[in-house]
Amino acid sequence: MVYFWAILVYLLFLILVGAKRSKLVKTQDDFMVAGRKLPATVLVGTLLATWIGSGSIIAGAGLAYRRGFSALWFDAGVWVAIVILYLIAGRIRAFAQYTVPDILEVRYNKYARILGAITTIVAYTAIVSYQFRAGGMVLNLVTGIPVSDGIIITAVFVITYTFLAGMISVAYTDLVNGVVMTMGIFLALPFLISNAGGWGNIVANLPQERFQVLGTMSIWEALGYSLPTMLLLLGESNMYQRFFSAKDEKTAKKAVVGWIGGTIILETAIVVLAVVGSAIFLNIKSESVILHSARFGLPLFLGCLLLAAIVAIIVSTADSFLLVPSTNVIRDIYQRFLNPHASQKKIVLYSRLVVIALGILAYLQVQFFSSILKMALYAYTMYGVGITPAVLAAFFWKRATSWGGVCSIGAGMLTTLLWEALGQPQNVPTIYPALFMSVGFLITVSLLTPKPASGKLKPFFQN
């Protein structure tokens, strides 16, 4: 029960921080983009804590337990994506909007905005859903309650916290979560290696392919893990929303530098933890290896700290991915098409109500996937092929046209749904046909339709 109380105390601390910060939420800017005042240090913390979620600590670690260091292919696409984002982070902040669909409408048209909002809502509620499942797994391990009950408790906490917080609170608690996460992972690593009898013993007792770049993977399988994460992050609404929240363009670019360094170090450390855990704990469920290591492989204090770090990872990712689609519903549908002159008070109230509705939708999706890795790859692919090609074309390709963008979003989203519904024919990962259709429609339709007017290009290429 000590582990349970450690987690509970930490969650109560987050609620207190969120409640205190929630008093500062007065306007749409406060709730959605933290008043556009975040400094670089806070941005680095919230970028790290948002991205490294149960997709890394559960799905990625589970892959490392089974396949060794080749699991880093799951993360490698992220590192490439962050480097590319560095090139446009300042331009994104200068754009000073609220959502990625804001960008899509300015560059393309209102239909791109609608499709972009729908794609984001579908993909992001799936991502929130597997954070709920991860929370249920943690509570099951430390208290023995059924996973299904743990999922409900996690969902209630995340929905309540996001309802209170908005971006102005989420960003600052993410900074705390980032510190706790880093401490927990790096203090646990030497103890776990020692428990396994030292690094030499680990290498001697595990199959050698676990320490190879590809291991037992083909290059196509490896890319099947890398491409969805890379494409998701290149167009990822959470990251764009955080760039919109920066003090200025310079702050946004500076934060990306810290973000890439922190991401490479932390994601690699998580894989190392999982590989070490695989040498100690045999015949456990692979996706629980980090949780099992925290509970049974570390001294009490460090186990509590690592479990608190895991909870920090889950909560910070869940509240961020729940906040974005609620922003899409209010900003890109309600405010854009139904009530453009809604008062600031009404926008904040409705944003909070939408958080509850989308949180319930995320909870209902838990039953549809057998593992967190499968849920992650589906959600990453849905967003990555539906949104990212059109977003990158907005900033990098002047010839992209309105209907090219619209068709790209629609083709990527529909191909993902169809390929998943068909059960991935011939075992071809969904990312390949979906990306082919999205990019193919973007290029073909753009070349077959008139060039965009200069007014469409100016906000994106004025420098």
C-alpha positions in Angstrom: 0.0 0.0 0.0 3.0 2.3 0.4 3.2 2.5 -3.4 -0.5 3.4 -3.7 -0.1 6.2 -1.1 2.9 7.6 -2.8 1.0 7.8 -6.1 -2.1 9.2 -4.4 0.0 12.0 -2.7 1.6 12.9 -6.0 -1.8 13.1 -7.8 -3.2 15.2 -5.0 -0.2 17.5 -5.4 -0.9 17.8 -9.1 -4.6 18.6 -8.4 -3.6 21.4 -6.0 -1.2 22.9 -8.5 -3.9 22.7 -11.2 -6.5 24.2 -9.0 -4.3 27.1 -8.1 -3.3 27.8 -11.7 -6.9 27.4 -12.9 -7.8 30.7 -11.1 -5.7 32.4 -13.8 -7.8 31.0 -16.6 -10.0 34.0 -17.7 -9.8 34.0 -21.5 -9.6 31.7 -24.5 -5.8 32.5 -24.7 -5.3 31.4 -21.1 -7.1 28.1 -21.5 -5.8 27.1 -25.0 -2.3 28.7 -25.2 -1.4 29.8 -21.7 -1.7 33.5 -22.6 1.2 33.1 -25.1 3.7 33.7 -22.2 5.5 30.4 -21.6 9.3 30.7 -21.2 11.8 28.2 -22.8 12.4 26.2 -19.6 8.6 25.5 -19.1 8.2 24.8 -22.8 11.0 22.2 -22.7 9.4 20.5 -19.7 5.9 20.4 -21.2 7.2 19.2 -24.6 9.1 16.4 -23.0 6.3 15.4 -20.5 3.7 15.5 -23.3 5.5 13.4 -25.8 6.9 10.7 -23.5 3.8 9.0 -22.5 2.6 5.4 -22.2 3.5 5.0 -25.9 7.1 5.1 -24.6 6.9 3.7 -21.1 4.5 0.9 -21.9 4.3 0.2 -25.7 8.0 1.1 -26.5 9.3 -0.7 -23.4 7.2 -3.8 -24.2 8.8 -3.9 -27.6 12.2 -3.5 -26.0 11.4 -6.4 -23.7 10.7 -8.7 -26.7 13.1 -7.3 -29.3 15.9 -5.5 -27.4 17.6 -2.3 -28.7 16.0 -2.6 -32.1 13.0 -1.1 -30.2 14.8 2.3 -30.7 13.4 2.3 -34.2 10.0 3.1 -32.5 11.7 6.3 -31.2 14.1 7.1 -34.1 11.4 8.7 -36.2 10.7 11.1 -33.4 14.3 12.3 -33.3 14.2 13.1 -37.0 10.9 14.9 -36.7 12.1 17.2 -33.9 15.1 18.3 -36.0 12.6 19.2 -38.8 10.3 21.0 -36.4 13.3 23.2 -35.3 13.3 24.7 -38.8 9.7 25.8 -38.5 9.1 26.4 -34.8 9.7 30.1 -35.0 7.4 30.4 -38.0 4.7 28.5 -36.2 4.9 30.9 -33.2 4.8 33.9 -35.5 1.6 32.5 -37.0 0.0 33.0 -33.5 -3.1 30.8 -33.9 -4.6 28.2 -31.6 -4.8 24.9 -33.5 -3.4 23.0 -36.5 -6.8 23.3 -38.3 -6.3 27.1 -38.0 -3.2 26.6 -40.2 -5.1 24.3 -42.6 -7.8 26.8 -43.3 -5.5 29.7 -43.8 -3.4 27.7 -46.2 -6.1 25.6 -47.9 -9.8 26.2 -47.1 -12.6 25.6 -44.5 -13.1 22.0 -45.6 -9.4 21.2 -44.7 -10.1 22.7 -41.3 -13.1 20.5 -40.7 -11.4 17.3 -41.9 -8.3 18.2 -39.9 -10.4 18.7 -36.7 -12.2 15.4 -37.2 -9.0 13.5 -37.8 -7.5 15.0 -34.7 -10.5 14.2 -32.5 -10.5 10.5 -33.7 -6.7 10.0 -33.3 -6.3 12.0 -30.1 -9.1 10.3 -28.2 -7.5 7.0 -29.1 -4.2 8.2 -27.6 -6.0 9.4 -24.4 -7.7 6.0 -24.3 -4.5 4.0 -24.0 -3.2 6.4 -21.3 -6.3 5.4 -19.4 -5.4 1.7 -19.9 -1.8 2.3 -18.8 -3.1 4.0 -15.6 -5.3 1.0 -15.0 -2.2 -1.3 -15.3 -0.3 0.8 -12.8 -3.1 0.7 -10.2 -3.6 -3.0 -10.7 0.1 -3.6 -10.0 0.3 -1.5 -6.9 -3.1 -2.2 -5.3 -4.4 -5.4 -6.9 -7.7 -3.8 -8.0 -8.9 -5.0 -11.4 -7.4 -3.2 -14.4 -10.9 -2.2 -15.5 -11.5 -0.3 -12.2 -8.1 1.3 -12.5 -9.0 2.5 -16.0 -12.1 4.2 -14.6 -10.2 5.8 -11.7 -7.5 7.1 -14.1 -10.1 8.4 -16.6 -12.0 10.3 -13.8 -8.7 11.9 -12.5 -7.5 12.9 -16.0 -10.9 14.4 -17.1 -11.2 16.3 -13.8 -7.7 17.7 -13.9 -8.0 18.8 -17.6 -11.4 20.3 -16.9 -9.8 22.5 -14.2 -6.5 23.2 -15.8 -6.4 24.3 -19.4 -2.9 24.9 -20.9 -1.9 27.5 -18.3 -1.9 24.8 -15.6 -1.0 21.8 -17.8 2.3 23.4 -18.9 3.5 24.2 -15.4 2.6 20.8 -13.9 4.2 19.2 -17.0 7.5 20.9 -15.9 7.2 19.2 -12.5 6.3 15.9 -14.2 9.3 16.2 -16.5 11.7 16.6 -13.5 10.1 13.7 -11.6 10.2 11.5 -14.7 13.9 12.2 -15.3 14.9 11.6 -11.7 12.9 8.4 -11.5 14.3 6.9 -14.6 18.0 7.8 -14.1 18.1 6.9 -10.4 16.4 3.5 -11.1 18.8 2.5 -13.9 22.0 1.8 -11.9 20.1 -0.1 -9.2 18.3 -2.3 -11.7 21.6 -3.0 -13.6 23.2 -4.0 -10.3 20.2 -6.3 -9.5 20.7 -8.0 -12.8 24.3 -8.8 -11.9 26.0 -6.1 -13.9 25.9 -5.2 -17.6 28.2 -8.1 -18.5 25.8 -10.6 -17.0 22.9 -9.0 -18.8 24.7 -9.3 -22.2 25.7 -12.9 -21.5 22.2 -14.0 -20.5 20.2 -12.4 -23.4 20.2 -13.4 -27.1 22.7 -11.4 -29.0 20.2 -10.1 -31.5 18.7 -8.0 -28.6 21.8 -5.8 -28.8 21.9 -5.4 -32.6 20.5 -2.4 -34.6 17.8 -4.3 -36.4 17.8 -7.5 -34.3 15.2 -9.8 -35.8 13.5 -7.0 -37.6 13.6 -6.4 -41.4 14.2 -2.8 -42.4 10.6 -2.6 -43.6 9.3 -3.7 -40.1 11.7 -1.2 -38.5 10.4 1.6 -40.7 6.8 0.4 -39.9 7.5 1.5 -36.3 9.5 4.7 -37.1 7.3 6.3 -39.8 4.0 6.5 -37.7 5.8 8.2 -34.8 7.7 10.6 -37.1 4.7 11.6 -39.1 2.6 12.0 -36.0 5.1 14.4 -34.4 5.7 16.4 -37.5 2.1 17.5 -37.5 1.4 17.0 -33.8 -1.2 19.5 -32.5 0.1 19.4 -29.0 3.5 20.6 -30.1 2.1 23.3 -32.3 -0.2 24.4 -29.5 2.9 24.7 -27.3 4.7 26.7 -29.9 1.7 29.0 -30.1 2.0 29.3 -26.2 5.7 30.5 -26.3 6.6 34.0 -25.4 8.0 34.6 -28.9 9.6 33.0 -31.9 13.1 32.8 -30.4 11.8 31.1 -27.3 10.0 28.5 -29.4 13.2 27.6 -31.3 15.3 27.5 -28.1 12.8 25.1 -26.5 13.1 22.7 -29.4 16.9 22.3 -28.9 16.3 21.3 -25.2 13.5 19.0 -26.3 15.5 17.0 -28.8 18.3 16.4 -26.3 15.9 15.4 -23.5 13.9 13.1 -25.8 16.8 11.2 -27.1 18.3 10.7 -23.6 15.0 9.7 -21.9 13.7 7.4 -24.6 17.0 5.6 -24.8 17.1 5.2 -21.0 13.5 3.7 -21.1 14.7 1.1 -23.7 17.7 0.3 -21.5 15.5 -0.1 -18.5 13.2 -2.5 -20.4 16.2 -4.6 -21.7 17.6 -4.8 -18.2 14.2 -5.8 -16.9 13.9 -8.5 -19.5 17.1 -10.1 -18.1 15.6 -10.1 -14.5 11.9 -10.8 -15.0 11.0 -13.7 -17.2 7.6 -14.7 -18.4 5.8 -11.5 -17.5 3.5 -9.4 -19.7 6.0 -7.5 -21.9 4.2 -4.1 -21.7 4.4 -4.2 -17.9 8.2 -4.5 -17.7 8.9 -1.0 -16.4 6.0 -1.2 -13.9 7.2 -4.7 -12.8 10.8 -3.4 -12.4 9.6 -0.4 -10.3 7.5 -2.6 -8.0 9.7 -5.7 -7.6 13.2 -4.7 -8.7 14.0 -1.5 -6.8 14.3 -0.4 -3.1 11.1 1.0 -1.8 11.9 4.7 -2.1 13.2 4.3 -5.7 10.2 2.1 -6.6 7.8 4.8 -5.3 9.7 7.5 -7.2 9.7 5.5 -10.5 6.0 4.7 -10.2 5.3 8.3 -9.5 7.3 9.2 -12.6 5.3 6.7 -14.6 2.1 8.2 -13.3 3.5 11.6 -14.2 4.2 10.4 -17.8 0.6 9.0 -18.2 -1.2 12.0 -16.7 0.8 14.7 -18.5 0.3 12.9 -21.8 -3.4 12.2 -21.2 -4.4 15.7 -20.2 -2.5 17.3 -23.1 -4.0 14.9 -25.7 -7.5 15.6 -24.2 -7.0 19.3 -24.2 -6.2 19.5 -27.9 -9.4 17.9 -29.4 -11.5 19.9 -27.0 -9.8 23.0 -28.4 -10.6 21.7 -31.9 -14.3 21.3 -31.1 -14.6 24.8 -29.7 -12.2 26.7 -31.9 -12.6 24.9 -35.2 -16.2 23.9 -35.1 -18.3 25.9 -32.6 -16.5 29.2 -32.8 -15.7 29.0 -36.5 -19.1 27.9 -37.8 -21.7 28.1 -35.1 -21.0 31.1 -32.8 -18.1 33.3 -34.0 -18.9 36.0 -31.5 -19.1 33.8 -28.4 -17.9 35.5 -25.2 -14.6 34.5 -23.6 -16.5 33.2 -20.5 -18.7 31.0 -22.7 -15.8 29.7 -24.6 -13.9 28.6 -21.5 -17.1 27.0 -20.0 -17.9 25.1 -23.2 -14.2 24.0 -23.6 -14.4 22.4 -20.1 -17.7 20.7 -20.9 -16.2 19.3 -24.1 -13.3 17.9 -22.1 -15.8 15.8 -20.2 -17.5 14.6 -23.3 -14.3 13.6 -25.2 -12.9 12.0 -22.0 -15.9 9.7 -21.9 -15.4 9.0 -25.7 -11.8 8.1 -25.0 -12.9 5.7 -22.2 -15.3 3.9 -24.5 -12.5 3.1 -26.9 -10.4 1.1 -24.4 -12.0 -2.2 -25.4 -11.2 -2.0 -29.1 -7.5 -2.8 -29.1 -5.6 -5.8 -27.6 -2.5 -3.9 -26.7 -1.2 -0.3 -26.1 1.3 -0.8 -29.0 -1.5 -1.5 -31.5 -3.5 1.5 -30.2 -0.5 3.7 -30.5 0.4 2.7 -34.1 -3.2 3.1 -35.2 -3.6 6.6 -33.6 -0.1 7.7 -34.8 -0.9 6.5 -38.4 -4.3 8.1 -38.4 -3.0 11.5 -37.5 0.4 11.2 -39.2 -1.0 10.5 -42.7 -4.2 12.5 -42.3 -2.6 15.8 -41.1 1.1 15.9 -41.5 1.6 15.8 -45.3 -0.8 18.8 -45.7 0.8 20.7 -42.7 4.3 20.2 -44.0 3.3 21.2 -47.5 1.8 24.4 -46.1 5.2 25.5 -44.9 7.5 23.9 -47.5 5.7 23.5 -50.9 4.2 26.6 -52.5 2.5 24.6 -55.2 0.2 22.8 -52.8 -3.4 23.8 -53.5 -6.5 24.0 -51.5 -8.0 20.8 -53.0 -4.7 19.0 -52.9 -4.6 19.6 -49.1 -8.3 18.5 -48.6 -7.9 15.4 -50.7 -4.7 14.5 -48.9 -6.3 14.7 -45.4 -9.4 12.7 -46.5 -7.4 10.0 -48.3 -5.0 9.5 -45.4 -7.8 9.2 -42.9 -10.1 7.0 -44.9 -7.2 4.6 -46.0 -6.2 4.2 -42.4 -9.7 3.3 -41.3 -10.2 0.9 -44.2 -6.8 -0.9 -43.9 -7.4 -1.4 -40.2 -10.9 -2.6 -40.8 -9.6 -5.2 -43.3 -7.1 -6.4 -40.7 -3.9 -5.2 -42.6 -4.1 -7.4 -45.7 -0.9 -9.4 -46.4 0.4 -8.1 -43.0 1.3 -4.8 -44.7 1.5 -2.1 -42.0 -1.2 0.5 -42.4 1.4 3.3 -42.6 2.5 2.3 -46.1 -0.8 2.3 -48.1 -2.1 5.3 -46.0 1.0 7.4 -46.6 1.1 6.5 -50.3 -2.6 7.6 -50.7 -2.2 10.8 -48.7 1.0 12.0 -50.4 -0.2 10.8 -53.8 -3.4 12.8 -53.6 -1.6 15.8 -52.3 0.8 15.9 -55.2 -1.5 14.8 -58.0 -4.5 17.0 -57.1 -2.3 20.0 -56.5 -0.6 19.7 -59.9 -4.0 19.3 -61.6 -5.6 22.4 -60.0 -4.6 26.1 -60.3 -1.7 27.5 -58.3 -2.7 29.0 -55.0 -3.1 32.8 -54.8 -0.3 34.8 -53.3 -2.5 35.7 -50.4 -2.6 32.1 -49.4 1.2 31.8 -49.4 2.1 35.1 -47.7 1.7 34.0 -44.0 3.9 30.9 -44.6 6.6 32.2 -46.9 6.8 35.9 -46.2 10.4 35.6 -45.0 
